[in-house]
Amino acid sequence: CVRDATRFKLDEFQVAAPARQAQVFARVRELATRHEQNFPGLSDIVESAYRALVAGFIAGEGRFFHDTERLTP
């Protein structure tokens, strides 16, 4: 999936997509915050987990980016 995702990216900035990352992290934090009363600290745990996953996916995409054939719109 990570390799295939690179086919849709036009440049390395799109691989990192910092604005999209910020949206994802804010969204998962907001969803987890709804459960803070029963699970204190959950929003920190969930955001940290997502940050680790996204960092791994970006590293994988960066590795494959230059060797992947692009899809043209």
DAWOHU-V211050 format. One record per pair of residues at least 6 apart in sequence whose ideal C-beta (glycine too) atoms are under 6 Angstrom apart, sorted by the first residue. I is the first residue (numbers start at 1). GAP is how many residues later the second one is. If there is no record, write none. Layout:
i=I gap=GAP
i=I gap=GAP
This chain:
i=2 gap=55
i=2 gap=58
i=2 gap=59
i=3 gap=61
i=5 gap=56
i=6 gap=55
i=6 gap=58
i=6 gap=59
i=6 gap=62
i=7 gap=61
i=7 gap=63
i=7 gap=64
i=9 gap=6
i=15 gap=46
i=15 gap=47
i=15 gap=50
i=16 gap=42
i=21 gap=33
i=25 gap=22
i=28 gap=18
i=28 gap=22
i=29 gap=14
i=29 gap=18
i=32 gap=10
i=32 gap=11
i=32 gap=14
i=33 gap=10
i=35 gap=7
i=36 gap=6
